[in-house]
Amino acid sequence: ERWADVEAGVTYGQLSEELEKHNLRVMMPLGVPQSRSVVSSIVEGDPTMAAASFEYGNSLFMDREIVLPEGQLYRIGLWEVRIKDGWSRTGGGGIIGENKAYDWLWQSTQGTLGIITRMVVKAEHLPKASKVFVLPFDRLEEAIEPIRRIQRKELGLECFMLNNFNLAALRTQDWDVPERLPSHKVASDEYNSLRGKLPKWTMIIHLAGLPYFPEEKIAYEEEALRDVCREMGLPVTQTVAGEEGLDGTLLDLILHPWMVLKKANFKGSFHPVSFYTILGRVAEFEEAIFTLAQQHGYSPSDIGEYLLPIERGRNCYYEFDFHCDLDNPDEVQRVRNLWLEANEVCANMGGLPSNPYGPRADIIYRRMDPTYVDVLKKWKVALDPNNILNPGQLCF
């Protein structure tokens, strides 16, 4: 078993540093700040680039400890607790009575139904050997079938795509990861040059050799990857556009995903529109967002894009970044209007918004069956009768 018992305030930077001492790593989302709470990130559903355990549905945690609105302590999982002068495994019901609450109830609730104070987080071994391969594409739709075939064979621990905007930001030596966000605009001729020469899209595939037979595992996965690409007439390389050391940069990104936050240097702030959809429709979403951006006077070439297959390609997470100079009031208003309308467009097209808070919460809940919303409100009343935890934050 590989796991870490963490409290709510532990950050990804802290946990990563500690786990690396034991040749372990925690699965992390792309672009997560080092200062992000591990517990809140997992509970709020930030999509990791890979999960510690694919066979259990990409589960990232095992146990949780929750303080309910009226002060009861509720534990989910296998922690043993003291009940009536004896030790008992929790299973949920033993802590708060006969009525067991559903484990998923606290996912993405933004502290409205309880405060999670501890969590047992799954970990993965640091690779003993690694190879990172890249596949370039001029158009997003050209990458869909390769993703399906590669994911069907379960090749690579991580597999994701970056557009030229984000990949250029990652490679720009003039830029550092900002200490805090938002940051300040940093002009860079190097970035502009890189963005112009990189392919529109790059698929990144990380073959990871873990403790047992690492070299052999990478060898057969590489052979299978080359077979798939040969069938489709695709080149298999470790770089694009002659960028030396690109595979090392990408491996560093996989182990330290906050490196992509260098993109904040473009204008100082970025505002993501993120959602889940199926692979077969991502090109439709890209076209719709590009058209909308042009209507708002925003250049599509200034949009960062990130595509992550979920559950081996069963669906995917898609993210657009709109960048904004916060010192320019007109630009701030224009990007805000674009961001709001882009979220509406994606929801209208059937995309499922991630982290539906603030204005995005209204986009989600007014589209739901009123019966479902009513059930959520009843749970809120049952768990928080005094309405003291973040009232009005979601649909209650």
GIRA-V945167 format. One line per field, one symbol per residue. psi: psi as a letter, one per 30 degrees, with the letter a starting at -180 (. if undefined). burial: # if it has 16 or more other ideal C-beta (glycine too) atoms within 10 Angstrom, else .. A space follows every 50 residues. Layout:
BEGIN
psi->???
burial->???
END
This chain:
BEGIN
psi->kjlkjklefkleeeeeeeeffghllkkllkgklffkkeeeeeeggkjlfl lfjefhhhkflelkkkjlfgfkkkkkbgkkljjhglkkkdgdffegafjk lkeffgkhfhgfgljkflkjkkllkkkfkkkklkkkkfkefffeeeeeee eeghkkekjlkklfeeeeeefjffklkkflklblkjkjeeeeeeefflle kkkkkjjkjaejheeeeeeeeeeeeeeeeefghkkjlgllggjkgeeeee eeeefifffffffffefflljkjklkalefgeeeeeeeeeeeeefggkkf fgkkkkkjkkhhgealkkkkkkkkjffjeeeeeeeeeeeeeeeeeeeffg kjkliilbffeeeeffflkfeeeeeeeeeeeefiffhfjhkgecg.
burial->...#.#...####.##..#....###########.#########.##### ##.....#.#######.##....####.#..........#...###.... #....#..##.###.#.###########.########..#.###.##.## #...##################..#.##....#.##.#..#..##..### #########....#..##..##..#..##....#....###.#..##.## #.#########################.#.##..##.###.##....#.# ..########.##.###########.....#..##..##.#######... #.##.#...##.###.......#..#..##..##....#....###
END
